Amino acid sequence: MTLHLDRSRDDNREVADLIRDQLRAPDVLIHLHIPKTGGTSLNSLVQHGFRNNEVFGVEVFDDMAIDVRDKLGLARYNYCLQLQAGYRPEDWRRIRYATGHVPFGLHRAFAGNVKYFTVIRDPFDRVVSEFFFRIQENNPTRNADRTLSFEEYVENQHDVHLSNYQVRTLAGSPGLDDKEAPVENHHLEQAKRNISQYFLAAAPLEDMTHLALIIRKIYGWPMRRLLTEYKNRTRRRLRMNDVSPRASNMIEEWNAFDLELYEWAQKRFTMQCQAFEPQLSRDRRILNLVSGALNDAGQILPWQLRKRLAQMFFYA
């Protein structure tokens, strides 16, 4: 492994800590899925590495009661404990992977070394994607008689998803699921501390495949376990130039802490990736080539046949 340690002593110490954590698989890995950050596709990449009886999945839906999910749309910790109670002790001890719109704090339900991973997205893109996805799913971005426009949605300050949503999710601070609760600098710093202490990695969305490849490397999985088709893509998109200056300024103002977290995570994850180069870049090229071919073939061939072709490619 080659690292260029031209940073301060504190930064160099963090690099060493990151490498040490990266090379050891945790007893339990938790996918903290922040909505509209590519989490469904990422989970599909990673979950293949675990047996079915090693996976603890938590699903929440918009029509669930408030004691099940909070206003961020995340499962409440007590609800996760209720699901845990349905397991026999020996079955619970077998769990090695947890996934879903779970709260930060779920690590307390497990014994041993527990690490999270997640994806953080540019806040403007996340807000746009969240809005159009919820319209596609007929979720409550509608007023009484017609569908809200994106500008109306922003200017009406419709919900908590508009305001530093990712910091709210990762800070783990009580009360931040209320849209009236302000996000402050200490919440941002808490989110950073949580990532540094409890996360295997927090990657920017554009590096999601690198994150999956790093997890594969840590666990020693064959490449074929990462082959998947990308899920829950938002069909309609807006670009920054398509949004009114007023709405753009509001999104920027309300997500200043999310943007700082995103930029911090970008730099940190780039530093982590260096520990796996040059193999990481080679693996990325191979995975992109095979996955692209399989997804193109998916227009004609069924998934099981595509999967078999991938197995033959990697184990010829």
C-alpha positions in Angstrom: 0.0 0.0 0.0 1.3 3.5 -0.9 0.2 6.6 1.0 1.6 10.1 0.5 1.6 11.4 4.1 2.2 15.1 3.4 -0.5 16.3 5.9 -0.2 17.4 9.5 0.7 14.9 12.3 -3.0 14.7 13.3 -4.0 13.9 9.7 -1.3 11.2 9.5 -2.5 9.6 12.7 -6.1 9.5 11.3 -4.8 7.8 8.1 -3.1 5.2 10.2 -6.3 4.6 12.2 -8.3 4.4 9.0 -6.0 1.7 7.5 -6.1 -0.3 10.7 -9.9 -0.3 10.7 -10.1 -1.0 7.0 -8.1 -4.2 7.1 -10.3 -5.8 9.8 -13.9 -6.9 9.1 -16.2 -6.0 12.0 -18.3 -8.5 13.8 -21.5 -6.7 12.6 -21.7 -4.3 9.7 -24.6 -1.8 9.6 -25.7 -0.1 6.4 -27.2 3.2 7.6 -29.3 4.0 4.5 -29.9 7.7 4.2 -32.9 8.1 1.8 -32.0 9.1 -1.8 -28.3 8.5 -1.6 -28.1 5.4 -3.7 -28.6 3.2 -0.7 -30.8 0.6 -2.3 -28.3 -0.1 -5.0 -25.4 -0.1 -2.5 -27.3 -2.6 -0.3 -27.8 -4.8 -3.3 -24.1 -4.8 -3.9 -23.1 -5.6 -0.4 -25.9 -7.9 1.0 -24.9 -10.6 -1.5 -21.8 -11.2 0.6 -23.8 -12.5 3.6 -26.0 -15.5 4.1 -29.8 -14.9 4.5 -29.7 -15.9 8.2 -26.9 -13.4 8.8 -29.0 -10.3 7.7 -31.2 -8.1 9.9 -33.3 -6.0 7.6 -35.4 -3.1 8.8 -38.1 -1.7 6.6 -40.2 1.4 7.3 -43.0 2.9 5.2 -44.7 6.3 5.2 -48.0 4.9 6.5 -46.3 3.4 9.6 -47.2 4.7 13.0 -45.1 7.4 14.6 -43.8 5.0 17.3 -42.3 2.9 14.5 -40.6 5.7 12.5 -39.5 9.2 13.3 -40.1 12.3 11.2 -36.9 11.7 9.3 -38.5 8.5 8.0 -36.0 6.4 10.0 -36.9 3.4 12.1 -37.0 4.3 15.8 -34.4 2.5 18.0 -37.2 0.9 20.2 -38.8 -0.5 17.1 -35.6 -2.1 16.1 -35.4 -3.7 19.6 -38.9 -5.0 19.1 -37.8 -6.7 15.9 -34.7 -8.1 17.7 -37.0 -9.6 20.3 -38.5 -11.8 17.7 -35.2 -13.6 17.3 -33.9 -16.5 19.4 -30.7 -15.5 21.2 -28.6 -17.9 19.1 -30.2 -16.6 15.9 -29.5 -13.0 16.9 -25.8 -13.8 17.6 -25.6 -15.1 14.0 -26.4 -11.6 12.6 -23.5 -10.0 10.8 -25.2 -7.4 8.6 -28.0 -4.9 9.3 -29.5 -2.7 6.7 -32.3 -0.2 6.2 -33.4 3.3 7.1 -32.0 2.6 10.6 -31.1 5.2 13.3 -27.6 6.0 14.4 -27.4 4.1 17.7 -28.4 0.7 16.4 -24.9 -0.5 17.1 -25.9 -0.7 20.8 -28.1 -3.6 20.0 -25.2 -5.8 19.0 -22.2 -7.2 20.8 -18.6 -7.1 19.6 -17.0 -4.7 17.1 -19.8 -3.0 15.2 -19.2 -0.5 12.3 -21.6 1.4 10.1 -21.2 2.5 6.5 -23.2 5.0 4.5 -23.3 7.3 1.4 -23.5 11.0 1.6 -24.8 13.0 -1.4 -24.5 16.6 -2.6 -27.4 18.2 -0.7 -28.8 20.0 -3.8 -29.0 16.7 -5.7 -30.4 14.9 -2.8 -33.2 17.4 -2.3 -34.1 17.3 -6.0 -34.0 13.5 -6.1 -36.1 13.2 -2.9 -38.8 15.5 -4.3 -39.2 13.7 -7.6 -39.0 10.2 -6.1 -41.8 11.1 -3.6 -44.0 12.5 -6.5 -43.4 9.2 -8.4 -44.5 7.3 -5.3 -47.5 9.6 -4.7 -46.2 10.6 -1.3 -47.3 13.8 0.4 -45.6 16.5 -1.7 -49.1 17.3 -3.0 -51.5 20.1 -1.9 -55.3 19.7 -2.0 -55.9 19.9 -5.7 -52.7 19.5 -7.7 -49.1 18.5 -7.6 -46.7 21.0 -6.2 -43.9 22.3 -8.4 -40.4 21.9 -7.1 -40.2 25.7 -6.5 -43.4 25.6 -4.5 -42.2 22.6 -2.5 -39.0 24.5 -1.6 -40.6 27.9 -0.9 -43.4 26.4 1.2 -40.6 24.8 3.4 -42.6 21.6 3.1 -40.7 19.2 5.4 -37.5 18.2 7.2 -36.0 16.7 4.1 -35.1 20.3 3.0 -32.9 21.3 5.8 -29.5 19.6 6.6 -31.2 16.2 6.5 -28.0 14.2 6.4 -26.5 16.0 9.4 -29.8 15.4 11.2 -29.5 11.7 10.4 -25.9 11.2 11.3 -25.6 13.4 14.4 -27.9 11.1 16.3 -29.2 14.0 18.4 -32.7 13.8 20.0 -35.2 16.2 18.5 -33.5 16.8 15.1 -36.3 14.9 13.4 -38.5 18.0 14.0 -38.2 20.4 11.0 -38.5 23.3 13.5 -35.4 22.2 15.4 -32.4 24.1 14.0 -29.2 22.3 13.0 -26.2 24.0 14.5 -22.4 23.7 14.1 -22.2 21.3 17.1 -24.5 18.9 15.3 -22.2 18.9 12.3 -19.2 18.3 14.5 -21.1 15.4 16.2 -21.9 13.9 12.9 -18.2 14.0 12.0 -17.2 12.5 15.3 -19.7 9.7 14.8 -18.3 8.9 11.4 -14.7 9.0 12.6 -15.5 6.7 15.6 -18.2 4.3 14.4 -18.1 4.1 10.6 -16.0 1.9 8.4 -16.6 4.5 5.7 -18.9 7.3 4.7 -18.5 7.8 0.9 -19.8 10.4 -1.5 -22.4 9.1 -3.9 -20.1 9.2 -6.9 -17.7 6.8 -5.1 -20.3 4.3 -4.1 -18.8 1.6 -6.2 -15.4 2.2 -4.6 -17.0 1.8 -1.2 -18.5 -1.6 -2.2 -15.2 -2.7 -3.6 -13.4 -1.8 -0.4 -16.0 -3.8 1.7 -15.4 -6.7 -0.7 -11.7 -6.5 -0.1 -12.1 -6.4 3.6 -14.3 -9.5 3.6 -12.3 -11.3 0.9 -15.4 -11.8 -1.3 -15.2 -12.9 -4.9 -16.0 -10.1 -7.4 -19.2 -11.7 -8.6 -20.9 -10.9 -5.3 -20.9 -7.2 -6.2 -22.7 -7.7 -9.5 -26.1 -6.0 -9.4 -28.5 -3.8 -11.2 -29.0 -0.2 -9.9 -32.2 0.3 -8.1 -34.7 3.1 -7.4 -33.2 5.5 -9.9 -35.2 8.7 -10.1 -36.6 9.0 -13.6 -37.1 12.8 -13.8 -34.2 15.1 -12.9 -33.6 18.8 -12.6 -30.3 20.5 -13.1 -29.2 23.5 -11.1 -29.8 25.7 -14.1 -33.4 24.5 -14.2 -34.2 25.7 -10.7 -35.1 29.3 -10.0 -32.3 31.4 -8.3 -34.6 32.0 -5.3 -35.2 28.2 -4.8 -31.5 27.5 -5.3 -30.5 30.1 -2.7 -32.9 28.7 -0.2 -31.6 25.1 -0.7 -28.1 26.4 -0.3 -28.9 28.3 2.8 -30.8 25.5 4.5 -28.2 22.9 3.7 -24.9 24.7 4.5 -24.0 22.1 7.2 -24.9 19.2 4.8 -22.6 20.7 2.2 -19.8 21.0 4.6 -20.3 17.4 5.7 -20.4 16.2 2.1 -17.1 18.0 1.3 -15.5 16.7 4.5 -16.6 13.1 3.7 -15.2 13.4 0.1 -11.7 14.3 1.4 -11.8 11.7 4.1 -12.9 8.9 1.7 -10.3 9.8 -0.9 -7.7 9.4 1.8 -9.1 6.0 2.7 -9.1 4.9 -0.9 -5.4 5.5 -1.2 -4.7 2.6 1.0 -6.2 0.2 -1.6 -4.6 1.6 -4.7 -3.7 0.7 -7.4 -5.8 -2.5 -7.1 -9.0 -0.5 -6.3 -8.9 1.4 -9.6 -8.3 -1.9 -11.5 -11.2 -3.6 -9.7 -13.4 -0.6 -10.5 -12.6 -0.9 -14.3 -13.3 -4.6 -14.3 -16.6 -4.2 -12.3 -17.8 -1.4 -14.5 -17.0 -3.4 -17.7 -18.8 -6.6 -16.6 -21.7 -4.9 -14.8 -22.3 -2.7 -17.8 -22.3 -5.7 -20.2 -24.7 -7.6 -17.9 -27.1 -4.7 -17.5 -27.1 -4.2 -21.3 -27.8 -7.9 -21.7 -30.6 -7.5 -19.2 -32.7 -6.1 -21.9 -32.7 -9.6 -23.4 -31.4 -12.2 -20.9 -33.0 -13.1 -17.5 -31.0 -12.2 -14.4 -30.1 -15.8 -13.4 -28.4 -16.3 -16.8 -26.6 -13.0 -16.5 -25.4 -14.0 -13.1 -24.1 -17.3 -14.4 -22.3 -15.6 -17.2 -20.6 -13.3 -14.7 -19.5 -16.3 -12.6 -18.0 -17.9 -15.7 -16.1 -14.7 -16.5 -14.5 -14.4 -13.1 -13.8 -18.2 -12.7 -13.0 -19.3 -16.2 
